[in-house]
Amino acid sequence: MSAPAPKLRSFWDRVRQISLFELGGLLLITPPFAWLSGVPLAESVGLLALIALIAALWNASYNTAFDWFEGRLTGRTADRRPVRLRVLHAFGFETGLLLMSLPVIMWWTGMGWVEALLADIGLAAAYVAYAFLFNLTYDRYFPIAADPRHAD
């Protein structure tokens, strides 16, 4: 028997979450990426903006599906997710994104696949930490409105 479905984030709440996440990621991660990879800053901004667009679409799909499955299994809303599951959530998101972004990095920069993989893993590591902290903070500042049907 599955738990009752908890309330999910609204469409506009999810748009705000994704927009803030991607903007913050670009501002925080592009400069170190450009410096460490040797890709000029202007090219790095373009590349990371394209990856951010891919990530935003993946983010909406992945988070909605993850929240739905978690809610069905546990009856818990995403803002009440325990730390261990947050780690799994962030790792799963970044693994999926890595599979989509590696070919883009190779094409955009002309890097070989090993060099692009290392760059992508570096980006993924930075974004895993960022995603964990961002989503924890976002859930604290923008909790999902309580649904009286699922009160503790």
Residue, then its C-alpha position, 0 to 999 in steps of 0.5 A: m500500500s502506498a502513502p497518500a500523495p503529498k502536495l508538490r511545488s506549484f508550477w511557478d514555485r518550480v520556475r522560481q526554484i530552477s531560475l534561482f538555482e541556474l543563475g546562482g550556479l552560473l555566477l558562482i561556478t563559471p569563473p573557477f571553471a574558466w580559470l581551471s579549464g583554460v577555456p576563455l571566460a566568454e566561451s565558458v559563459g556561453l558553454l555553461a549557459l547552454i548546459a544551464l538550459i539543458a540542466a533547467l529542463w532536466n531539473a524540472s523533469y527530474n525534481t518533479a519525478f523524484d518528488w512524485f515518487e518520494g511522495r508516493l512512497t513516503g507521504r512526505t513533501a520534498d521540503r521534509r526530505p532527510v539528508r541521506l535522501r538529499v545526497l542521493h537526490a543530488f547525485g542522481f541529478e548530476t549523474g543524469l546531467l553528466l550524460m547529457s552535458l559531456p557531448v556538449i562540452m566536447w563539441w563546444t570546446g574541442m576537448g577530447w573525451v577524457e579532458a571533457l569528462l574531467a571538466d564535466i566531473g569537476l562541474a558535476a562535483a561543484y554542482v552536487a555541493y551547490a545543489f545540496l546547499f541550494n535545495l536545503t536553503y530553498d526548502r527552508y525559505f520557501p516551504i511547501a504550504a502545509d496540506p491539512r490532509h497530510a498533517d503530522 
